[in-house]
Amino acid sequence: MEKLKIPRFRATPLIFLIILPFLFIGVDFFWENTALPFHGWFQYFAASETSFSTGKAISHEALGSMEFHLSRLVKSDWRNLESPGFACDKSVRSVVCVANQPVKIDTRNMTVYVSSNQTLTEQETIIRPYAKQEDEVLKSITPVHVFRHRNFTENPPFCEYRHEIPAVVFSTGSTGNVFHEISEIIIPLFMTTKQFESRVFFILEDYKPSFMAKYGKVLSQLSAFEVMNPSSNGSVHCFPGSVIGLKYNDNLALNSSEIPGGYSMSDFRHLLRQSYGLRFTHVSQISKPRLLLLSRTNTRRFLNEDEMILMMKELGFEVTVVKRSKLASNLNKFSQMINSCNVLVGAHGAGLTNELFLPSGAVMVQVELLGTEWASNTYYGDTARAMGVHYLRYKIEPEESSLVKLYGRNHPVITDPSYMYNKGGYRAARTVYLDLQNVRINLVRFRETLVEALSIVTDFER
């Protein structure tokens, strides 16, 4: 009996070696969902493919869940996702393209090959994967070329790496402004990928170490995998599906009714608290009234800032003054500082985006300059209210603006801010109201606003 077992044992490796090539061919058949030509077989075995997996083989249940989440991103074009397996949700402001069929992504030239279950001629879609499509920065975004195919005259490149989760391809643009980074990258990323519960693979087209240092902790909450830098990768990756581009609603805003999963600004704030390990969730946890003053050093400066600080301290606030510096750009530290305060004060500008890190029940006081009424209320006032932060508006009088000295009290720039917008458009108005304007606060009037802020953050049971 032992002698009979020995030859059978020795034959097993030989049989395995014989059938191994056919197993690989079969896998590739199922992956591509299409026939592989004979010359493709030769190339398959001639190529030096190094495959690896990001996890266990995807189950039917997980595949169904992935397809469900992908379909919710393209409600306006879901029929194409059911049939050709590729669809785009297009609006004036954003474009999101989704494939629920296997894709190959060549990171050397950011080309995406989408397998189709229909016979069709080769089709190409070009996408610049930046959330805000109407932004001028779009011109600087490297386009992603998407090819849909069933049979290619030249086969797509072979996979070097295989993954069991969908890819999300997006761009950071060229901004270094926290308002635009949060509005046009981080919130859109949350809106697009939160529903996947970290089971997505991020490919950051224009990977920047500075961006990752600032927001890497947020991205790690949305994806359980390391973010790919295509420029240092240069290989071909296969995924069971993909998302190219991000959904976008508006600046510092998200519309729960349009977001898969119905997530709100409160959910986004929870993500930030988790990402940066913020200690305080409500102002009742802060033992004393702490005020953080955003001090500007170029435009929109407080010309009597020292007097303002003195008054704040006299009212009982513990005051922290932050000027534009490396600290403000280091969100790992700056978010903690903002979160430890229950009142934030600043002139209209990108720095007020940091209201996102305030604890619930806190107060954001915005000094509303001439010509900024709509943007002040829409971008920062509405955002504060949506996340449970009290919003107090201090609208300056013309006499408090430095523009009076430049143009005179009765000039249309002072009496009718719409004059500049109608005459020269946004750029002309921005030059005047944002780049040329400083403010000398009326301390008597401003004191009333601060007293109200103080009463709000101290009027609760501890």
Beta strands, then each sheet from edge to edge (+ up, - down):
strand 1: 86-90
strand 2: 95-99
strand 3: 103-106
strand 4: 111-115
strand 5: 123-127
strand 6: 144-149
strand 7: 161-162
strand 8: 167-170
strand 9: 201-204
strand 10: 236-239
strand 11: 242-244
strand 12: 290-295
strand 13: 318-323
strand 14: 343-347
strand 15: 363-368
strand 16: 390-395
sheet 1: 1+ 2- 11+ 8+ 9+
sheet 2: 5+ 6- 4- 3+ 10- 7-
sheet 3: 13+ 12+ 14+ 15+ 16+
end
